[in-house]
Amino acid sequence: MERFTILQKDTYVDSLASLFTMSVLMDCEGVENAYAGMATPSSKQMMEELGLADDAVRGAGENDFVIAVRASGREAFEAAMAKTKKEEPDIAVQKPAFSTVEEAVHANPRANICSIAVPGEYACEVTKQALNQGLHCIVFSSNVPLEQEREMKELAREKGLLCMGPDCGVANINGAAFVLSSINNRGPFGICGASGCGIQHVAAFLHEAGSGVSQTIGTGGNDLKEQVGGISMLMGIDALENDPDTEYIVLISRKPADSVLQALTARIRECKKPVVACFMGADRAAVEASGALWAGDLDGCAQQALSLIGKQIDFDSDEALTAMARSAIEGMSAQQKYVRGIYCGGTYCDEVMQTMQRTIGGVYSNCPLSPELQLADSRASVKNTVVDSGEEEFTRGRPHPTLEPSMRLPLIAKEGEDPETAVILLDFILTPPEHIDPAGVTLPVLTSAMEAARARGGRLAVVCSVLGTDADLQNVSLQRQKLLDAGVYVCRSNRQAGQLAAKIIQLKKERDEA
């Protein structure tokens, strides 16, 4: 393998464009590893760790854009770069470009939202500049210290502006989908959530039922922590209450800090519009005392929201899931005992582990529900295991698997080779910037794993859910059908995928012990 570097002096490319560039490069034949991004100290350290740094990288300044590639040879490198040029209209910063937020506002005086995707160390300063220009902010940047997040949001509150994020990947404002947000119908539901995956989940069910969203406001995953205080969610409730297009408000997050939950329930109590609250793991009585409709999980949240307009979701019954599980274990060998999940979404990873542990006990993970279930090595499964492949140990220097589905293929292949694997469990999360065919990218390794299991005298069950809408470029119905045609068990939701996977393991154990 040879190392190649392209250095563009005094050229700014934002984080989203950099991620897409990496996705294109990593998908090219002959490319072993690649990195694209601004030459910040943390990025240069990352390239050192990945073995991609050379003297050009080490000498680059923070205002320089770097592409570093390890490839089989110059021909492979040049072919990969040609592919990035071919797809440049979709991934590169478009003209005109501006050096400062102030210049951009001067050229676009009607703009009222700023989407920010700079490296995390610069996010606070850039966000404050945008807020001081009177702009609401959607901050995709991650790895921002909590004290800086609080500083940004306090300034936003002072100015009466929304600060969505840091680490906000989902927002849909007045019908415009930002960052990674799915395409949704317009409708009467305003959603504010600390979980982008959770927002997408509920919005997709609303869309499928023929309803839709007025606004979706992502707060970033840390907003409801003690150090931040839920500032964005509290302001989001204000904004949705005052929005004439919003008739119902839906709130979504993992369990808030105790003081934040108290502030939220006090605000809900005063809200003039009906509220559905899904604070996963929070005390039900405390939530219901506020007057909100309580939901314990994402499916329940979508169901509660739809009940407000007289609609419901038809989930698979327990009997139907049991029948699928009985079918799945036919032909499995005695060696096959465990479920192995490889997930893109952190919220979905949590949800599926909570669902399965009720049936099969504790599930090991790189982000476990309890400390004793922590994996010593995120790439070495122990018994029943679900890993979040979007965590830093997998994405450092690489695109997130939600954007580039090939990133988790080696993990899937490894689990498929393990003779103890009975179920491979996956989530597919559709988003406009993602690969146009994530199911198609993943199916070859899945079918290969299923064939290998048969050759060993067993049978491998693949269980998944697909999150998205028929308005997404990938089309959720087409993606589901492609998986079904290949023999994959495609469930209505992530929770039901967890129920089915756990039921397969349970019935398989009962059969073996009979």
Solvent accessible surface area in square Angstrom, and as a share of the most:
residue,aa,sasa,rsa
1,M,132,0.59
2,E,92,0.41
3,R,119,0.43
4,F,15,0.06
5,T,36,0.21
6,I,53,0.27
7,L,60,0.30
8,Q,61,0.27
9,K,124,0.52
10,D,114,0.59
11,T,47,0.27
12,Y,104,0.39
13,V,20,0.11
14,D,39,0.20
15,S,29,0.19
16,L,28,0.14
17,A,7,0.06
18,S,7,0.05
19,L,33,0.16
20,F,30,0.13
21,T,12,0.07
22,M,9,0.04
23,S,11,0.07
24,V,13,0.08
25,L,0,0.00
26,M,25,0.11
27,D,66,0.34
28,C,18,0.11
29,E,166,0.74
30,G,25,0.25
31,V,18,0.10
32,E,78,0.35
33,N,9,0.04
34,A,0,0.00
35,Y,18,0.07
36,A,1,0.01
37,G,5,0.05
38,M,13,0.06
39,A,1,0.00
40,T,0,0.00
41,P,84,0.53
42,S,53,0.34
43,S,10,0.06
44,K,46,0.20
45,Q,100,0.45
46,M,31,0.14
47,M,0,0.00
48,E,80,0.36
49,E,103,0.46
50,L,36,0.18
51,G,34,0.32
52,L,0,0.00
53,A,3,0.02
54,D,31,0.16
55,D,115,0.60
56,A,44,0.34
57,V,1,0.00
58,R,121,0.44
59,G,62,0.60
60,A,5,0.04
61,G,33,0.31
62,E,82,0.37
63,N,106,0.54
64,D,3,0.01
65,F,9,0.04
66,V,0,0.00
67,I,8,0.04
68,A,0,0.00
69,V,0,0.00
70,R,50,0.18
71,A,0,0.00
72,S,66,0.43
73,G,13,0.13
74,R,138,0.50
75,E,149,0.67
76,A,16,0.13
77,F,14,0.06
78,E,92,0.41
79,A,62,0.48
80,A,0,0.00
81,M,20,0.09
82,A,58,0.45
83,K,71,0.30
84,T,8,0.05
85,K,120,0.51
86,K,168,0.71
87,E,59,0.27
88,E,74,0.33
89,P,98,0.61
90,D,118,0.61
91,I,18,0.09
92,A,33,0.25
93,V,61,0.35
94,Q,105,0.47
95,K,172,0.73
96,P,102,0.64
97,A,61,0.48
98,F,79,0.33
99,S,101,0.65
100,T,67,0.39
101,V,20,0.11
102,E,110,0.49
103,E,82,0.37
104,A,31,0.24
105,V,28,0.16
106,H,158,0.70
107,A,57,0.44
108,N,72,0.37
109,P,107,0.67
110,R,232,0.85
111,A,50,0.39
112,N,90,0.46
113,I,41,0.21
114,C,25,0.15
115,S,61,0.40
116,I,4,0.02
117,A,7,0.05
118,V,17,0.10
119,P,27,0.17
120,G,9,0.09
121,E,80,0.36
122,Y,71,0.27
123,A,0,0.00
124,C,12,0.07
125,E,94,0.42
126,V,33,0.19
127,T,0,0.00
128,K,46,0.19
129,Q,72,0.32
130,A,0,0.00
131,L,0,0.00
132,N,89,0.46
133,Q,68,0.30
134,G,42,0.40
135,L,9,0.04
136,H,50,0.22
137,C,0,0.00
138,I,0,0.00
139,V,0,0.00
140,F,31,0.13
141,S,4,0.03
142,S,47,0.30
143,N,134,0.69
144,V,13,0.07
145,P,57,0.36
146,L,39,0.20
147,E,125,0.56
148,Q,57,0.25
149,E,2,0.01
150,R,77,0.28
151,E,76,0.34
152,M,0,0.00
153,K,1,0.00
154,E,71,0.32
155,L,30,0.15
156,A,1,0.00
157,R,111,0.40
158,E,138,0.62
159,K,84,0.35
160,G,53,0.51
161,L,20,0.10
162,L,20,0.10
163,C,3,0.02
164,M,2,0.01
165,G,0,0.00
166,P,6,0.04
167,D,80,0.41
168,C,3,0.02
169,G,16,0.15
170,V,9,0.05
171,A,0,0.00
172,N,4,0.02
173,I,31,0.15
174,N,100,0.51
175,G,41,0.40
176,A,49,0.38
177,A,41,0.31
178,F,50,0.21
179,V,24,0.14
180,L,28,0.14
181,S,3,0.02
182,S,3,0.02
183,I,68,0.34
184,N,20,0.10
185,N,62,0.32
186,R,113,0.41
187,G,21,0.20
188,P,27,0.17
189,F,0,0.00
190,G,0,0.00
191,I,0,0.00
192,C,0,0.00
193,G,0,0.00
194,A,17,0.13
195,S,8,0.05
196,G,28,0.27
197,C,19,0.11
198,G,0,0.00
199,I,1,0.01
200,Q,9,0.04
201,H,2,0.01
202,V,0,0.00
203,A,1,0.01
204,A,11,0.09
205,F,13,0.05
206,L,0,0.00
207,H,17,0.08
208,E,93,0.41
209,A,29,0.22
210,G,62,0.60
211,S,11,0.07
212,G,0,0.00
213,V,1,0.00
214,S,0,0.00
215,Q,14,0.06
216,T,2,0.01
217,I,4,0.02
218,G,5,0.05
219,T,0,0.00
220,G,5,0.05
221,G,47,0.45
222,N,44,0.22
223,D,0,0.00
224,L,11,0.05
225,K,93,0.40
226,E,103,0.46
227,Q,105,0.47
228,V,0,0.00
229,G,18,0.18
230,G,0,0.00
231,I,4,0.02
232,S,2,0.01
233,M,0,0.00
234,L,40,0.20
235,M,30,0.13
236,G,0,0.00
237,I,0,0.00
238,D,58,0.30
239,A,37,0.29
240,L,1,0.00
241,E,32,0.14
242,N,121,0.62
243,D,23,0.12
244,P,126,0.79
245,D,77,0.40
246,T,3,0.02
247,E,99,0.44
248,Y,36,0.14
249,I,0,0.00
250,V,0,0.00
251,L,0,0.00
252,I,0,0.00
253,S,1,0.01
254,R,114,0.42
255,K,112,0.47
256,P,3,0.02
257,A,26,0.20
258,D,95,0.49
259,S,52,0.34
260,V,3,0.02
261,L,18,0.09
262,Q,127,0.57
263,A,40,0.31
264,L,0,0.00
265,T,10,0.06
266,A,44,0.34
267,R,41,0.15
268,I,6,0.03
269,R,137,0.50
270,E,125,0.56
271,C,19,0.11
272,K,180,0.76
273,K,44,0.19
274,P,66,0.41
275,V,8,0.04
276,V,0,0.00
277,A,0,0.00
278,C,0,0.00
279,F,2,0.01
280,M,19,0.08
281,G,63,0.60
282,A,11,0.09
283,D,83,0.43
284,R,126,0.46
285,A,69,0.54
286,A,38,0.30
287,V,1,0.00
288,E,76,0.34
289,A,72,0.56
290,S,5,0.03
291,G,65,0.63
292,A,6,0.05
293,L,67,0.34
294,W,58,0.20
295,A,3,0.02
296,G,32,0.31
297,D,41,0.21
298,L,0,0.00
299,D,2,0.01
300,G,24,0.23
301,C,0,0.00
302,A,0,0.00
303,Q,56,0.25
304,Q,51,0.23
305,A,0,0.00
306,L,0,0.00
307,S,63,0.40
308,L,53,0.26
309,I,55,0.28
310,G,73,0.71
311,K,88,0.37
312,Q,133,0.59
313,I,14,0.07
314,D,104,0.54
315,F,46,0.19
316,D,48,0.25
317,S,56,0.36
318,D,101,0.52
319,E,130,0.58
320,A,39,0.30
321,L,6,0.03
322,T,31,0.18
323,A,60,0.47
324,M,50,0.22
325,A,0,0.00
326,R,137,0.50
327,S,47,0.30
328,A,0,0.00
329,I,15,0.07
330,E,114,0.51
331,G,52,0.50
332,M,9,0.04
333,S,29,0.19
334,A,80,0.62
335,Q,104,0.46
336,Q,5,0.02
337,K,98,0.42
338,Y,40,0.15
339,V,0,0.00
340,R,8,0.03
341,G,2,0.02
342,I,2,0.01
343,Y,0,0.00
344,C,7,0.04
345,G,8,0.08
346,G,23,0.22
347,T,9,0.05
348,Y,3,0.01
349,C,0,0.00
350,D,26,0.14
351,E,7,0.03
352,V,0,0.00
353,M,0,0.00
354,Q,65,0.29
355,T,8,0.05
356,M,0,0.00
357,Q,74,0.33
358,R,181,0.66
359,T,59,0.34
360,I,34,0.17
361,G,33,0.32
362,G,39,0.37
363,V,3,0.02
364,Y,53,0.20
365,S,0,0.00
366,N,16,0.08
367,C,38,0.23
368,P,30,0.19
369,L,60,0.30
370,S,34,0.22
371,P,118,0.74
372,E,127,0.57
373,L,21,0.10
374,Q,92,0.41
375,L,8,0.04
376,A,117,0.90
377,D,74,0.38
378,S,21,0.14
379,R,113,0.41
380,A,45,0.35
381,S,33,0.21
382,V,61,0.35
383,K,116,0.49
384,N,17,0.09
385,T,1,0.01
386,V,0,0.00
387,V,9,0.05
388,D,6,0.03
389,S,4,0.03
390,G,15,0.15
391,E,67,0.30
392,E,97,0.43
393,E,75,0.34
394,F,20,0.08
395,T,25,0.15
396,R,73,0.27
397,G,3,0.03
398,R,79,0.29
399,P,1,0.00
400,H,59,0.26
401,P,2,0.01
402,T,15,0.09
403,L,7,0.03
404,E,7,0.03
405,P,3,0.02
406,S,21,0.14
407,M,36,0.16
408,R,2,0.01
409,L,39,0.19
410,P,92,0.58
411,L,22,0.11
412,I,0,0.00
413,A,31,0.24
414,K,102,0.43
415,E,20,0.09
416,G,2,0.02
417,E,120,0.54
418,D,39,0.20
419,P,50,0.31
420,E,65,0.29
421,T,1,0.01
422,A,0,0.00
423,V,0,0.00
424,I,0,0.00
425,L,0,0.00
426,L,0,0.00
427,D,0,0.00
428,F,5,0.02
429,I,14,0.07
430,L,1,0.00
431,T,1,0.00
432,P,36,0.23
433,P,41,0.26
434,E,16,0.07
435,H,54,0.24
436,I,105,0.53
437,D,33,0.17
438,P,1,0.01
439,A,0,0.00
440,G,22,0.21
441,V,34,0.20
442,T,0,0.00
443,L,20,0.10
444,P,87,0.55
445,V,26,0.15
446,L,0,0.00
447,T,44,0.25
448,S,64,0.41
449,A,7,0.05
450,M,17,0.08
451,E,100,0.45
452,A,38,0.30
453,A,1,0.01
454,R,140,0.51
455,A,92,0.71
456,R,102,0.37
457,G,56,0.54
458,G,9,0.09
459,R,78,0.28
460,L,8,0.04
461,A,3,0.02
462,V,1,0.01
463,V,0,0.00
464,C,0,0.00
465,S,4,0.02
466,V,5,0.03
467,L,11,0.06
468,G,6,0.06
469,T,3,0.02
470,D,84,0.44
471,A,47,0.36
472,D,5,0.03
473,L,120,0.60
474,Q,6,0.03
475,N,39,0.20
476,V,10,0.06
477,S,63,0.41
478,L,117,0.58
479,Q,7,0.03
480,R,51,0.18
481,Q,92,0.41
482,K,80,0.34
483,L,0,0.00
484,L,85,0.42
485,D,110,0.57
486,A,32,0.25
487,G,47,0.45
488,V,4,0.02
489,Y,33,0.13
490,V,25,0.15
491,C,3,0.02
492,R,60,0.22
493,S,4,0.03
494,N,0,0.00
495,R,41,0.15
496,Q,5,0.02
497,A,0,0.00
498,G,0,0.00
499,Q,53,0.24
500,L,0,0.00
501,A,0,0.00
502,A,1,0.00
503,K,59,0.25
504,I,0,0.00
505,I,12,0.06
506,Q,60,0.26
507,L,14,0.07
508,K,3,0.01
509,K,122,0.52
510,E,93,0.42
511,R,98,0.36
512,D,65,0.33
513,E,122,0.55
514,A,122,0.95
